[in-house]
Structure formats: structure tokens, C-alpha cells
């Protein structure tokens, strides 16, 4: 209890805020880059799952199963320690970004596949029958519904990505976790260090979750309005 | 107009979550404050040597040691036994305390884990190339110095690096939890060069970083580097020393009876020449 309430320890923490700020910045940079890349990988791989070509569907399965079911740390250590032995040295930040993207991309592909498959098949046929082109049907009918199904699990993936970004700490990637570890082992103020880190991680992940909940509600309302309008037209 | 699910709004829910987390942490920390410390001594039924009594009734001295520092604390892969200067000291302390040098239980520690094991009471003391520093003395008690070493640099032979000066703008691999990085940064400032230190959880990872070119040097105490220099003939230890590293036996803050015991033991072993003899036995380059 003493360590938790010691004012001097908390003062020391506040005096050293630039160290934590530097770590937070690196975590944000790594997370944002990884989110973009993971989304791209997830989109392509998710599309493969729905492709009419058997080979592409097979590529999707192999990719998703392999990267979802091997630990992130194994993948990152392979990139960091393994590749240099075959003379491929990727800069540390990019090792983290690549690892996080490849790993999270597999999850996102799976989420998107499930989302698209959750939209009833009849919707496409009905859309085409009412004279819309294929791309119009996808854009206006299928995608809005699929997004609604996938937004909550997608948000979870991005929150997980932010938390998983701490693999950088293990390869001297100067992220928030690395700086927290480093500072706490110098000062022995472990209580202050890890509480501060938890609060800073929350500052990144909570807004993400809150925003997603808001988006979800908005989409639900839009769909409700459309449905109401449809009903009145029919009546 | 929308209906909020649950009984709390989003913002209140988030606040409640943070509050709950902080409270949980506080309870967890408050709940395990037992053992050791001034409070522990006061609560003990008047005995002035509670920790020594506990060791005697347990019948074994628990010591945290290194497993990867040749000549100090090294777990020999052939015999699976710990050996080295610090291991011999641990046995000597067991002999003085329990009358039998073998009544010792050794636990492997690293620079990163040694403090936690000490704080949580999983080991009675740590003899693990632990440098005495003013910051650490605030949270740990140290015995008198039993060995003095210094930070040195291990580099690739063909790199042309001769000293810290040549590492301007380069990356130096150091151990996390060690004070090497801090001390090198101070030295670099004096020399007017800029270095970046990258901390790794183990010496093996530091070595890997040097070997695969992510770091241009690996810095730690000379005695530790010796093992890695032997391992890889393409590397060499540079002669310059960048610090004084006085090693002490670490005891949990407030365990006064144990501290008095190790202080007397180390002073005795210095007086009698026993420490100097052990240093010769293990062919160490430093001094008491």
C-alpha cells in the first residue's frame, strides 16, 4: 500500500512524462500504420474468401488458419531474429508493423467473410431484379448491411491490435511498454509505471470502443428509418 | 432519440471501469504487503532476527544467482550445476548460517527479474553481478562490495570501432534492468557523441542484436562480455572501461538482521583473503 500512496514516487513519474510520451507516440504510430495495412490485407483476403475461383478461396483458408493459429510473438521473432540470418534486416518498427498487420489481417479477413455471408443471398437477387447494377447492389445494399454486422468485431480487432503492439517492447521497439519497462527497472517504481501504462493504453482503446458503439447505433437508426420508409411505401 | 443500454451512460461506464481497475490494483497491492519490511519486524514476536530465524527453521538459504555469466553465476550445461565466484560465495554464506555449504537453494535471475524476486520474498538474497547505485540503495539494501568491474564494449572485429567515440549515431545493445545504458549515455555526453541504447531482456538477445547488425556494439560489465567474446571469434572486447561497477549482495530493504549477517560475512572474507583467493580461482579480471 505504501508504494501506491507515496507522493514522491508519483512526482517522479510526472517529472519523467516525456519518456512515456515518446513511448505513447511510438505505440500510436505503430498502431495506426498496422491498422491501415491490416485493413488492406483483411479486405483482399476477405474478398478471396468470396471469390468464385477455388484457388483464391484456398489461399484465404491457408492464410487465415496459419496466421490466426500461430502466436504473434513467434511471427515477430521470426521477422526480427530469423530473417537477418538470410540477410534480410527489416528496421525494428517495421518488423512490429508487419507482424501486427499480417496477424491482425488474418482476423479481419475472417470477420469480413462472416459479415458478407451474413447478408441473405436473396438481397442480391432482389437488387438485381429491381434493375440495379451489380456494383450498385454491392455498394448500396450488401455493404451497408455487412458493415453493420462487422463493425463490433472489427473494433475488437483494432483494440486488440493496439494492445498487441507491445510485442515491440520485446524487440527494443521503443513503444509505450518498452519505455515503461525500461523506466521502471531504472527507478524501481513498478507500481507507478504500470498504472501509468494501463491508463495510457486505456486512453487509446476506450475512445475507439466508444466511437464504434456510436457508429453502430447510427447505422441501426438509419436502417430502421429505411425499413420504416419501405413499409409506408408498400402500405 | 435513442435508448441507452444498461444503467450507465457510455462515459460513466468508462469512468466506472477505470475506477474499478484502480481500486482492484490498490486492493491487490495492499493485500500482499505482508512479509519483510519494518512492519514485518514489528509484528514479529519480539525476535530481533526474524529473517534469519525463518531461514534456519526452513533449513535452506534461498539465493538468486545468474545462470549465464561465466566465472560468476553460470549453469554448466554439461553438469547442469551452477558454478562461479558468486556461487561459491552463496555456499560460504550457507555454511556460516546453517553449518552446511550445501544447504542452499539457487534460483536463476536476470537483471530484469532479480528485484521482483527479492521484493516478493521468493529469494532471501541476490548475488548476481548486481551493481550498487544510489538509486537502488533507496529501495534495496546492499552488502559491502565483493567485486569491482567496469562497463566495456563488445564489437565486431571488422567494424573498425575502437572506442565509444566511434559509436556516434550508432545503436548499442544493453540489458534491460541494468544501469549500463544510463552510464553509457552519461559518458557519451562527456565525449560529445550521440548514442542510442536498445534494451533487451537477456544477454543472449543483446548478442543476437550485435551479430545480426541491429546494434553496432553490445555493452555490459567486462566479466559478462568475456563469455560472449569466447563464443564468437568474430567479436572483440574493447580495452576501455566506462564505469566502476561495485557488486554487492542485495537484501530486501528493511531485513536488517540478514544485512548485518552478510555485511559481517563479506568483511570477514575480505580480511582473511578468501575473496581474493576465489577471484584467482575463477581467473577474474576485476578486483575486490
Interface residues (C-beta under 8 A of the other chain):
Chain A: X1 X2 X3 X4 X81 X84 X85 X89 X92 X170 X172 X178 X181 X182 X185 X186 X187 X188 X190 X191 X195 X198 X199 X202 X206 X210 X213 X214 X217 X221
Chain B: X2 X10 X11 X14 X17 X18 X21 X22 X25 X26 X29 X30 X33 X111 X112 X115 X116 X135 X136 X138 X139 X140 X173 X176 X177 X179 X181 X182 X198 X199 X200 X201 X208 X209 X212 X213 X214
